[in-house]
Each structure stands twice: as structure tokens, then as C-alpha cells.
Amino acid sequence: MTAYTMEGCHPGLKVFFMRGGRGYRRRGAGFGPWGGFAPGHFGGRHKAGRGDIRAAILALLAEGPMHGYQIIREIGERSEGAWRPSPGSVYPTLQQLTDEELLRSSEHDGKRVYELTDEGRAQAERREGALPWEEAAEGADDDLVSLRELVFQVMAATHQVAHAGTKAQLEAAQGILRSARKSLYQLLADDDAEPRGDATP
């Protein structure tokens, strides 16, 4: 499964995503990853607790050393997109596990890589039952997972247009996205649409 990011995306498209598509802005420095869309910020996501993240990190590092982004990517792939933990939950947990002497870290090629200590490996081996990402995948709503993946693919395509497109192409892209946004809201306004079972009136 491919991980999609919006790092370095055109600021004019940030305006679209964050303010409903109002206005074009000149080319300039990019904005942060996801442009307001975090991987885990999507309806129907796996609501992981701190214990889930701890257990997932220990289980992954039992297979070998990894850096933080690898851990995030592996959880997303192994849960089939149902669980995409944010850096804001993974990195503090890595630090906490290091403070507890369950992990140690070192620098490799400019990245901080984490591995289990003997005590960390012993704790990982004591875990019983399904792995955290398996539990997330089993509880996932397939339709929502598919929708989320499509959103990430659209964001990746938008990212490419933002970097390679002309001003006219950027404006056309904003028009396409405005139209899609309008159509999505129209689905909710359609009296004939059948609501999801967990929808609230």
C-alpha cells in the first residue's frame, strides 16, 4: 500500500482545502504534510489508545530496528489502511519507551533508529492475542477504508499538479475540486440518499 503525502504542496491549494477553494495564490513555499489532512483524521478510523500504540511499536521492533516513519508506514500497511497513527502519537510513545529503557536509539544516515532492549524484547514476547494492527483491520469498515484511500490518491494527484502545473492548470484543478466538493455535499442533501446505520440525524 502506498503512503501519500502533501509535503511541499502549492499554497494556493492549501487555501482550497482549508477555506473551501477561495482564490488562487502565487507560487511559493510549500505547506506542511497533509495540508490539514492527517492520516488518522478521517471518519471511521481506528480509535487507538496509548496501549495499542505501545504494543504495536514493541511488536514491530521485535522484527528489527526501525525509524519513526517506518513504524507509521508499517502500521498503515498492515492494518490495510484502517489505522494510520499520527506522528504526534508515535514519537512521544517512542520517547516514553526509551525513557522506560524498553528501547534504545541511535543515528543512522541522519535518521533516529529505534531497537528493543532486552527488557523491551521480553515485554514484546509476553503479549498474547491478535496484533494491534490485525485488530484494527478486523474492525474496519471496508467502504470507509476504500474512501479514505481514494482521498489520499486524489491528494497525491493534486500534489503533482501543484508542483508541475501551470497557473491555468492549477486554476482548472481548483475548479475540479470545487465541483467534487459541491457534489459530495449534494449527496448529504439528497432526500433520497439512504443514510448509514451509524449516521446521526
N, C-alpha and C positions, 0 to 999 in steps of 0.2 A: 504494500500500500504506500502511495506516495504522500509525503508530507508537503503541504503547500504553505508558503508564507507570502506576506505582502511587504517584506522589508524593502525599503527604498522606493516604495510606490510614489507616484506623482501626487503632489499636494492637492491638485485640483480634484483628484478622485477621492481623496480623503474628505473633501467638502461634500462630495456626493454621498458617501457612506454615512458621514456623521451628521449632515444637515439636510438630507433629503434631496440632494442633487442641485443645490442652488449655486449656479455660477461656475465659470471657468477661471482658473488661476494660472499664471505663467509658470513655466518650468522652474523648478528649484530643488532644494534639498528634500530628500525623502522623509517620510514619517515612519514611526516605529512599527515593529512587526504586527501584522494582522489589521492595522488601521482601525482599531476599535473592536475588532472581532477576535476574541481569544479562542483557542481551540476548544476549551471546555465550556464556553459561554453559548450554549445552544439548547433549545428545548429538548427534553427527553434525555439529557445527558446523564451519565452515571454520577451519582452524588457520592463521591468518595469521601470517607472520613480519614482522619490523620492515620489511624491504624492501617487502613488499606494502602496508603502511600508508603508507609514504613515497610509493610510486608512485601509490597511489590518491589521496592528498591532492594531489600535484602535478597529476595528470590532472584532478581536479575543479576545482582553482583555475585551470587553463588555460581553463576555461569562464567564469570570473568570480569575483569575491570572494565569500567565504562565511564564516560564523562556525562554531564547532566543532560545534554541534548540527546545523547543516545538513549538514556533512560526514558525520556519523554517520548521519543520516537518508538521505542520498543513497546511501551505500554499501549500506545495508539494502535500499532500494527497488530499486536497480539490480542487486543480486545476487539479487533475488526472495526475500529473507529468509534466504538461505544464509549470509550474512556480516553480522553486526551488531557492529562493533567497539565496545569499551567506551571511555568517556571516559578511563579510565586508560591506554589505549594511544594514543588520538588526540591528547590535549592535550600530553603530553610530546613527541610527534613534531612537533607544530606548533611547540613551543618550540625543538626542536633545529633544525628547518628555518629558523626565524627566526635562530637563532644562526649558522647557516651562510650567512646572507644570501641564502637562496633565497626567503624570504617576508618581507613586511613586514606590520605590523598597525596598526590604528587603531580608535578607539572610534566606534561609530555606534549611536545610540539605546540606550545602555547595554550594548551587546554588542561584544566584540572581534572585528573582522572581519579576515580574512587575505586577502592577494593576493600573486601572484607578483612577484618582482623580475625584471629582465631575465635574470639568470643562472638563476633558477628556471624561467622560461619556456623557456629554451634547454634545460635539463635535461629538462623535461617533453616537449619536442618530439623529444628523442633516443630516447625509449622506443619499442621495437618489440614487435610481437606483441599478443596479446589484453590487454585492460584487466584490472586485478586483479579487479574485481567480476564480469567475464564468466567468468574462470577459476573463481571461487568458485561461480557459478551452474551452470556445466557439471559441476562435481564434486559437486553437492549430491544428497543422497538425497531424492527428492520426498516420500516418506512422512514422513521426519523433519521436513522443512520445513513440511509441512502440519500435523503435530502441534504443532510449535513455535508456528505462527501461531494454532492453536486455544488453546493455553495462554495466549498473550498476550490473546486475546479474552476468555477466562474471567477473567483478571486484571483486564481493563478493566471487565467486568460487576461483579466483586466490588468494585472501586473505587467504582462508582456506588452500590451497595448500602451500602457503608461510609459514604458521605457523606450519603445521603438516607434511609437506612432507620431504622426504629425499633429499639429494643432487641430486640423479638421477631423482627423481620426479620433482624437481624444474627445472632441465635442460630440461626434457621432456615437462613441462608446457611452458617453453620459446619457444621450438620448435613448439608447437601447436599454440601459439600466433603469432609467426613469420609467420607461414603458413596462419593464418587467416588474418594477416595484408597484406600479399602479395596478397591474393585473393581479398581483398577489393579494393586495388589499381588497380587490374586487371579489376574489374568492371568499373572503370572510364576510363580505357584504351581501353575497348571493343568498337569497332566502331559500333557494333550492339545494344549497350545499348541505350534505349530511355531516353533522358535527362528529368529531372524535368522541369516543366514550368518556375520555377524561377531561373534555373541554368544559369550561365554566361559562354560564350564560352571561 
